[in-house]
Amino acid sequence: MTDARPDIDPHPLSPYVAWAGNRNKDPILASFKELFPASGEALELASGAGLHVNYFAPYFPSLNFQPSDYDVEVFDSIKAKRAAAGNTNIADPIRIDLTDPSTFPDPKAKLYDAIFVINIFQVAPVAIAEGIARLGASVLKPDGFIAIYGPFKVDGGYTTPSNADFDKEILAAKVPEWGLKDVRDLEKAAAPFGIRLDRRLDLPANNFILLFKKA
Ligand SMILES: C[S@@+](CC[C@H](N)C(=O)[O-])C[C@H]1O[C@@H](n2cnc3c(N)ncnc32)[C@H](O)[C@@H]1O
Protein backbone atom coordinates (compact mmCIF):
# COMPACT_ATOMS: atom_id res chain seq x y z
CA MET A 1 0.00 0.00 0.00
CA THR A 2 1.53 3.28 -1.12
CA ASP A 3 0.90 6.55 0.70
CA ALA A 4 0.53 8.48 -2.58
CA ARG A 5 -3.00 9.86 -2.74
CA PRO A 6 -4.98 8.70 -5.79
CA ASP A 7 -7.06 11.31 -7.61
CA ILE A 8 -10.23 12.27 -5.75
CA ASP A 9 -13.02 9.91 -6.75
CA PRO A 10 -16.05 9.51 -4.46
CA HIS A 11 -17.07 6.16 -5.94
CA PRO A 12 -17.18 3.78 -2.95
CA LEU A 13 -15.09 1.16 -4.78
CA SER A 14 -12.46 3.63 -6.02
CA PRO A 15 -8.73 3.56 -5.11
CA TYR A 16 -9.18 7.01 -3.55
CA VAL A 17 -11.88 5.89 -1.11
CA ALA A 18 -9.80 2.79 -0.21
CA TRP A 19 -6.75 5.02 0.34
CA ALA A 20 -8.75 7.36 2.61
CA GLY A 21 -10.21 4.41 4.52
CA ASN A 22 -6.82 2.87 5.15
CA ARG A 23 -5.60 6.20 6.46
CA ASN A 24 -8.50 6.90 8.80
CA LYS A 25 -9.47 3.41 10.03
CA ASP A 26 -7.04 3.28 13.00
CA PRO A 27 -7.78 6.75 14.41
CA ILE A 28 -11.53 6.07 14.08
CA LEU A 29 -11.11 2.66 15.72
CA ALA A 30 -9.25 4.26 18.64
CA SER A 31 -12.21 6.62 19.21
CA PHE A 32 -14.78 3.86 18.78
CA LYS A 33 -12.98 1.79 21.43
CA GLU A 34 -13.84 4.62 23.82
CA LEU A 35 -17.38 5.12 22.57
CA PHE A 36 -18.85 1.73 21.65
CA PRO A 37 -20.47 -0.52 24.24
CA ALA A 38 -18.88 -3.96 24.66
CA SER A 39 -22.03 -5.64 23.39
CA GLY A 40 -25.18 -4.64 21.56
CA GLU A 41 -26.11 -3.45 18.08
CA ALA A 42 -24.24 -1.10 15.73
CA LEU A 43 -25.54 0.21 12.40
CA GLU A 44 -23.20 1.62 9.76
CA LEU A 45 -24.70 3.99 7.17
CA ALA A 46 -23.10 4.52 3.75
CA SER A 47 -20.76 1.54 4.31
CA GLY A 48 -19.32 1.71 0.79
CA ALA A 49 -16.85 -1.11 0.12
CA GLY A 50 -17.14 -2.33 3.72
CA LEU A 51 -13.56 -1.56 4.70
CA HIS A 52 -14.44 0.01 8.06
CA VAL A 53 -17.08 -2.38 9.31
CA ASN A 54 -14.84 -5.32 8.49
CA TYR A 55 -11.83 -3.70 10.15
CA PHE A 56 -13.71 -2.74 13.33
CA ALA A 57 -15.82 -5.86 13.91
CA PRO A 58 -13.08 -8.16 15.31
CA TYR A 59 -12.32 -5.61 18.04
CA PHE A 60 -15.93 -5.82 19.30
CA PRO A 61 -16.71 -9.54 19.26
CA SER A 62 -19.96 -9.14 21.25
CA LEU A 63 -21.28 -6.25 19.17
CA ASN A 64 -23.42 -7.09 16.13
CA PHE A 65 -22.71 -4.90 13.10
CA GLN A 66 -25.27 -4.02 10.42
CA PRO A 67 -23.71 -2.49 7.27
CA SER A 68 -25.86 -0.54 4.81
CA ASP A 69 -25.68 1.67 1.75
CA TYR A 70 -28.10 3.02 -0.84
CA ASP A 71 -25.96 1.57 -3.61
CA VAL A 72 -26.55 -2.18 -3.73
CA GLU A 73 -23.53 -2.58 -6.01
CA VAL A 74 -21.26 -2.35 -2.96
CA PHE A 75 -22.90 -5.27 -1.18
CA ASP A 76 -20.69 -7.94 -2.81
CA SER A 77 -17.59 -6.07 -1.67
CA ILE A 78 -18.85 -5.86 1.93
CA LYS A 79 -19.62 -9.59 1.90
CA ALA A 80 -16.31 -10.54 0.24
CA LYS A 81 -14.37 -8.59 2.89
CA ARG A 82 -16.45 -10.26 5.59
CA ALA A 83 -15.62 -13.71 4.22
CA ALA A 84 -11.92 -12.88 3.80
CA ALA A 85 -11.69 -11.66 7.40
CA GLY A 86 -13.85 -14.50 8.76
CA ASN A 87 -16.05 -11.95 10.53
CA THR A 88 -19.06 -13.60 12.17
CA ASN A 89 -20.65 -10.52 13.81
CA ILE A 90 -21.54 -8.66 10.60
CA ALA A 91 -25.02 -9.10 9.10
CA ASP A 92 -25.73 -9.07 5.39
CA PRO A 93 -25.83 -5.44 4.17
CA ILE A 94 -29.21 -3.76 3.86
CA ARG A 95 -30.28 -0.95 1.55
CA ILE A 96 -30.82 2.36 3.33
CA ASP A 97 -31.18 5.54 1.29
CA LEU A 98 -30.73 8.44 3.67
CA THR A 99 -32.95 10.62 1.48
CA ASP A 100 -35.82 8.12 1.56
CA PRO A 101 -37.40 7.29 4.97
CA SER A 102 -39.34 4.42 3.40
CA THR A 103 -36.00 2.52 3.25
CA PHE A 104 -35.22 3.06 6.95
CA PRO A 105 -35.13 0.02 9.25
CA ASP A 106 -38.15 -0.89 11.35
CA PRO A 107 -37.69 0.21 14.99
CA LYS A 108 -40.00 -2.60 16.06
CA ALA A 109 -37.50 -5.12 14.68
CA LYS A 110 -34.33 -3.75 16.32
CA LEU A 111 -32.93 -0.73 18.16
CA TYR A 112 -29.28 0.31 17.96
CA ASP A 113 -26.72 1.36 20.55
CA ALA A 114 -24.49 3.02 17.96
CA ILE A 115 -24.98 4.40 14.46
CA PHE A 116 -21.89 5.49 12.54
CA VAL A 117 -21.21 7.02 9.16
CA ILE A 118 -17.84 7.81 7.63
CA ASN A 119 -17.01 10.30 4.89
CA ILE A 120 -20.35 10.96 3.26
CA PHE A 121 -20.89 14.69 3.78
CA GLN A 122 -18.18 15.98 1.47
CA VAL A 123 -19.96 14.29 -1.45
CA ALA A 124 -23.60 14.51 -0.33
CA PRO A 125 -26.04 17.34 0.46
CA VAL A 126 -26.44 18.59 4.01
CA ALA A 127 -30.03 17.29 3.76
CA ILE A 128 -28.52 13.86 4.39
CA ALA A 129 -28.17 15.02 8.02
CA GLU A 130 -31.94 15.24 8.21
CA GLY A 131 -32.18 11.60 7.12
CA ILE A 132 -29.54 10.49 9.61
CA ALA A 133 -31.32 12.34 12.44
CA ARG A 134 -34.76 11.05 11.44
CA LEU A 135 -33.40 7.52 11.31
CA GLY A 136 -31.54 7.96 14.63
CA ALA A 137 -34.64 9.33 16.36
CA SER A 138 -36.48 6.21 15.24
CA VAL A 139 -34.00 3.35 15.79
CA LEU A 140 -31.54 4.54 18.47
CA LYS A 141 -31.84 3.20 22.01
CA PRO A 142 -32.48 6.07 24.49
CA ASP A 143 -28.79 6.30 25.44
CA GLY A 144 -27.48 5.46 21.98
CA PHE A 145 -25.44 7.77 19.77
CA ILE A 146 -24.68 8.70 16.17
CA ALA A 147 -21.00 9.14 15.27
CA ILE A 148 -20.35 11.10 12.06
CA TYR A 149 -16.74 11.13 10.83
CA GLY A 150 -15.34 13.50 8.25
CA PRO A 151 -13.89 16.95 7.54
CA PHE A 152 -16.24 19.83 8.30
CA LYS A 153 -16.36 23.60 8.40
CA VAL A 154 -17.11 25.21 11.77
CA ASP A 155 -19.21 28.40 12.02
CA GLY A 156 -18.74 29.15 8.35
CA GLY A 157 -14.94 28.88 8.38
CA TYR A 158 -12.24 26.32 7.81
CA THR A 159 -10.43 24.96 10.85
CA THR A 160 -7.17 24.55 8.90
CA PRO A 161 -5.66 25.67 5.58
CA SER A 162 -5.52 22.04 4.45
CA ASN A 163 -9.31 21.71 4.83
CA ALA A 164 -9.72 24.89 2.79
CA ASP A 165 -7.48 23.40 0.08
CA PHE A 166 -9.39 20.12 0.13
CA ASP A 167 -12.71 21.95 -0.19
CA LYS A 168 -11.38 24.02 -3.09
CA GLU A 169 -10.33 20.83 -4.82
CA ILE A 170 -13.71 19.12 -4.48
CA LEU A 171 -15.69 22.28 -5.28
CA ALA A 172 -13.69 22.51 -8.53
CA ALA A 173 -15.52 19.38 -9.70
CA LYS A 174 -18.67 21.57 -9.85
CA VAL A 175 -20.97 18.83 -8.57
CA PRO A 176 -23.72 20.76 -6.70
CA GLU A 177 -23.77 18.69 -3.50
CA TRP A 178 -19.97 18.33 -3.19
CA GLY A 179 -18.01 20.40 -0.70
CA LEU A 180 -17.35 20.56 3.03
CA LYS A 181 -20.46 21.06 5.14
CA ASP A 182 -20.72 23.17 8.27
CA VAL A 183 -21.21 21.51 11.66
CA ARG A 184 -23.87 24.14 12.49
CA ASP A 185 -25.93 23.15 9.45
CA LEU A 186 -25.86 19.51 10.57
CA GLU A 187 -27.03 20.60 14.02
CA LYS A 188 -29.84 22.65 12.49
CA ALA A 189 -30.95 19.72 10.34
CA ALA A 190 -30.92 17.31 13.30
CA ALA A 191 -32.65 19.53 15.88
CA PRO A 192 -36.27 19.04 14.69
CA PHE A 193 -35.83 15.30 15.29
CA GLY A 194 -34.66 15.75 18.87
CA ILE A 195 -31.07 14.88 17.97
CA ARG A 196 -28.38 17.20 19.32
CA LEU A 197 -24.63 17.51 19.03
CA ASP A 198 -23.13 16.15 22.24
CA ARG A 199 -19.39 16.40 21.48
CA ARG A 200 -16.91 17.07 18.72
CA LEU A 201 -13.80 14.90 18.80
CA ASP A 202 -10.69 16.03 16.94
CA LEU A 203 -9.13 13.33 14.79
CA PRO A 204 -5.93 13.39 12.68
CA ALA A 205 -5.76 15.09 9.29
CA ASN A 206 -8.26 17.76 10.39
CA ASN A 207 -11.22 15.43 10.61
CA PHE A 208 -13.82 15.24 13.36
CA ILE A 209 -16.13 12.73 14.92
CA LEU A 210 -19.40 14.54 15.58
CA LEU A 211 -21.23 12.71 18.33
CA PHE A 212 -24.98 13.24 18.26
CA LYS A 213 -27.41 11.97 20.89
CA LYS A 214 -31.10 12.09 21.66
CA ALA A 215 -31.94 15.39 23.36
C1 LIG B 1 -17.13 8.52 -0.22
S1 LIG B 1 -18.05 7.05 -0.03
C2 LIG B 1 -17.56 6.54 1.63
C3 LIG B 1 -17.78 5.05 1.86
C4 LIG B 1 -17.30 4.54 3.22
N1 LIG B 1 -18.11 5.07 4.30
C5 LIG B 1 -15.85 4.88 3.42
O1 LIG B 1 -15.54 5.78 4.19
O2 LIG B 1 -15.00 4.20 2.82
C6 LIG B 1 -19.70 7.69 0.23
C7 LIG B 1 -20.75 6.59 0.41
O3 LIG B 1 -22.01 7.21 0.65
C8 LIG B 1 -23.00 6.44 0.00
N2 LIG B 1 -24.18 7.28 -0.17
C9 LIG B 1 -24.29 8.41 -0.93
N3 LIG B 1 -25.54 8.90 -0.86
C10 LIG B 1 -26.23 8.08 -0.02
C11 LIG B 1 -27.58 8.07 0.46
N4 LIG B 1 -28.48 8.97 0.05
N5 LIG B 1 -27.94 7.09 1.31
C12 LIG B 1 -27.06 6.15 1.72
N6 LIG B 1 -25.79 6.10 1.28
C13 LIG B 1 -25.38 7.06 0.43
C14 LIG B 1 -22.34 6.02 -1.29
O4 LIG B 1 -22.99 4.94 -1.92
C15 LIG B 1 -20.93 5.68 -0.80
O5 LIG B 1 -20.84 4.34 -0.41
The ligand as a Tripos MOL2 file, in Angstrom:
@<TRIPOS>MOLECULE
LIG
   27    29     1     0     0
SMALL
NO_CHARGES

@<TRIPOS>ATOM
      1 C1        -17.1270    8.5190   -0.2210 C.3       1 LIG1
      2 S1        -18.0540    7.0470   -0.0270 S.3       1 LIG1
      3 C2        -17.5550    6.5350    1.6320 C.3       1 LIG1
      4 C3        -17.7790    5.0530    1.8570 C.3       1 LIG1
      5 C4        -17.3000    4.5440    3.2200 C.3       1 LIG1
      6 N1        -18.1090    5.0700    4.2990 N.3       1 LIG1
      7 C5        -15.8470    4.8770    3.4240 C.2       1 LIG1
      8 O1        -15.5390    5.7840    4.1950 O.co2     1 LIG1
      9 O2        -15.0030    4.2030    2.8220 O.co2     1 LIG1
     10 C6        -19.6950    7.6880    0.2310 C.3       1 LIG1
     11 C7        -20.7520    6.5900    0.4120 C.3       1 LIG1
     12 O3        -22.0050    7.2110    0.6450 O.3       1 LIG1
     13 C8        -22.9980    6.4390    0.0000 C.3       1 LIG1
     14 N2        -24.1810    7.2810   -0.1700 N.ar      1 LIG1
     15 C9        -24.2910    8.4070   -0.9270 C.ar      1 LIG1
     16 N3        -25.5410    8.9040   -0.8630 N.ar      1 LIG1
     17 C10       -26.2340    8.0810   -0.0170 C.ar      1 LIG1
     18 C11       -27.5790    8.0650    0.4570 C.ar      1 LIG1
     19 N4        -28.4760    8.9740    0.0450 N.pl3     1 LIG1
     20 N5        -27.9430    7.0860    1.3090 N.ar      1 LIG1
     21 C12       -27.0590    6.1520    1.7190 C.ar      1 LIG1
     22 N6        -25.7860    6.0960    1.2830 N.ar      1 LIG1
     23 C13       -25.3790    7.0580    0.4270 C.ar      1 LIG1
     24 C14       -22.3370    6.0250   -1.2890 C.3       1 LIG1
     25 O4        -22.9930    4.9450   -1.9230 O.3       1 LIG1
     26 C15       -20.9290    5.6770   -0.8040 C.3       1 LIG1
     27 O5        -20.8440    4.3350   -0.4100 O.3       1 LIG1
@<TRIPOS>BOND
     1     1     2 1
     2     2     3 1
     3     2    10 1
     4     3     4 1
     5     4     5 1
     6     5     6 1
     7     5     7 1
     8     7     8 2
     9     7     9 1
    10    10    11 1
    11    11    12 1
    12    11    26 1
    13    12    13 1
    14    13    14 1
    15    13    24 1
    16    14    15 ar
    17    14    23 ar
    18    15    16 ar
    19    16    17 ar
    20    17    18 ar
    21    17    23 ar
    22    18    19 1
    23    18    20 ar
    24    20    21 ar
    25    21    22 ar
    26    22    23 ar
    27    24    25 1
    28    24    26 1
    29    26    27 1
@<TRIPOS>SUBSTRUCTURE
     1 LIG1         1 GROUP 0 **** ****
